[in-house]
Amino acid sequence: MKKPQLSFIKPLKPLWFFYLLGLLIFFCFRTALCIEYFNRVVNADNYLLLFPIGSRVDTILLCYLLLLPLLCLFLFPSKVIRKIRFLFSLYFTLLISLFLFMEFATFPFMAEFDNRPDRIFFENIVQFKEVFSMVWQGHRVTVIIGLSVLCVMGWTVLRVYQGFLRSYAIPSLPQRIILLIVTGLLLFFGIRSSFIHSQADVTTPTFSRSHLVNQLGLNSTYSLGYAYYSMKVFENDPRKIYGTMESSEILRRVRTSALIPEEACTNSEIPLLHYQLSQFLRQYPLNLVIIMEESLDTEFVGCLGGLPLTPNIDKLSKEGLLFTNLYCTGTRTDRGIEATISGFLPTPGTSTVKLGLSATNFFTVAELLRRRGYLTEFIYGGRSRYDNMRAFFLNNGVQKIYDKSDCKNPIFSGTWGVSDEDLFNKANEVFSSHGDAPFFALILSTSNHDPYVFPDGRIELYEHPKHTRNNAVKYADYAVGKFFEMAKQERYYQNTLFLIIADHGTRLRSQDLIPIHKFHIPGLLIGPNVTPGKFEKVASQIDMVPTLLEVMGISTTHPLIGRPLLSFPDNIPGRAIMQYSDTNAFMLNNQVIIQRPHLPPAQFTYYEGRLIPSILDSELAKDALAYALLPASLYYNRLHHLEEE
């Protein structure tokens, strides 16, 4: 008995093979990630929906990618298909290779950001030298396995499709029309992800209160594609994803929250420009040094309840004012710079450090102090062009930049630049050369960064092997201690205000929609006019510049919405604003409003490191929306700067 002939559907073989292979790849890697994060997955709500919803997301992506080959295969003559079969084969091979590459890349990316690849992935690709070196040294086995699988699978898929298309023949015209209609409808419903119910949309993968589980429901090609789409469509207008509000109401709510009297804002061209009066009187101006420590959240700081890795900072905390409830605004260094130096909240997507409209005439504390006769400097152990920092600083008030090229005969040089010891030695040399001239400097460290390389013989290792984050933190603390030992022997020390602060936290892992405890960072103020103690209210990186100006005795006009914390009324609750991928959090004391794209706001109580659902306060939600919409409005209308000189 003859086997039934399937020549009628044979032309569909390249399509269904791609669809099934894509589903298999995404299923296998999703399973591997679930195993990797098993303890967190099984403790999350709705985690059983992870695979069915993941299959829906995979199907949407695969059906989109099949539209073009479907049309080509059924509209082109058979002999044309056979002649250009290499192009068709290459199309499918490149897509399968992309799927594999993105899924392998997910493991190191998620280990750092607890997120599928998003816009940060694009930003890292631009910094190829540092990022590739970091990945190669820290994830070498994953890279080797990934590239090997990629090559073998790519070659195999190319050969398979060459075989499919070598004898490709299109059926008769009526059969072709029927197949085109039926297959087209299947792809339509696959993209719609529904036959009878409402179409799937961008909120479909958001089915759990666990950010991790929601991320595992995606695949990394989809998440990266959506990140690119969002960058082009939504980033210049967050109202499209978070909600709308009149500009006048945004300003009113932010001014009220920031304790800025509306009558104090008299410049209509810079709506938040106002005068800040310092309560500290000084005969001579204080120098200002901001030491921004890479990836130092409170998990690693002993005096804030973390691991015993920072004996020097712990000791220094007794000499200054320790901010015990300070929160960063984002998850990358450029966000820390943006908030701490410019007092600016995170815009959706790319930070203002790398955006065009902030390339000049954008507020920084460096520009404000330059106008008052200060020498202004940026001192960095790596390449100052990284993340566009050099251009941003030089065009916005910084007069001189020192980077690794200025550190001659360094003690140690690694992936991200010279060691923190070299960095601080250079800083002390520069500061000592200023004599009595007032100066401002931002010092940005690098040693506490994957792959965590630093000089031997400096510290007693906290753990083995040597190159771990905990050991790198301990070395970074060692370098800070050595710097203060040197600085205290110099003339400039007695007239200098120091702020030690982290750029952001690390290990962004949580069962919640946003890991608020990982945004909790140290802040330590040391210098004249600073009474040793603790400031325990919730505070944000954007509060630092107003607070520093206050302590320095500088009364001035600026457009900042941060609060001068040392003259902060006791009856006003502290607040912090955080951005985690495309999720925003507004925290007032322990009440947190979470805003996600295309979803209504949700309110939680922050208690013992977890978010507990609570009843929505509509007024608090409106304040949160105002803070989410403000930065884009200020940026695109160029409203965050000083008056012209």
Buried (B, 14 or more C-beta within 10 A) or exposed (E): EEEEEEEEEBBBBBBEBBBEBBBEBBBEBBBEBBEBBEEBBEEBEBBEBBBEBBBBBBBBBBBBBBBEBBEBBBEBEBEEBBEBBEEBBBBBBEBBBBBBBBBBBBBBBBBBBBBBBBBBBBBBEEBEEBBBBBBEBBBEEBBEEBEEBBEEBBEEBBEBBBEBBEEBEBBEEEBBEEBBEEBBEBBEBBBBBEEEEEEBEBEBBBBBBBBBBBBBBBBBBBBBBBBBEBBEEBBBBBBBBBBEBEEEEBBEBBBEBBEBEEEEBEEEEBBBBBEBEBEBEBEEBBBBBBBBBBBBBBBBBBBBEBBEBBBBBBBBBEBBBBBBBBBBBBBBBBBBBBBBBBBBBBBBBBBBBBBEEBBEBBBBBBBBBBEEEBBBBBBBBBBBEBBBBBBBBBBBBBBBBBBBEBBEEBBBBBBBBBBBBBBBBBBBBBBBEBEEEBBBBBBBBBBBBBBBBBBEEBBEBBEEEBBBBBBBBBBBBBBBBBBBEBBEEEEBBEBBBBBBBBBBBBBBBBBBBBBBBBBBBBBBBBBBBBEEEEBEBBBBBBBBBBBBBBBBBBBBBBBBBBBBBBBBEEEEEBBBBBBBBBBBBBBBBBBBBBBBBBBEBBBBBBEEEEBEEBEBBEEBBBBBBBBBBBBBBBBEEBBBBBEEE
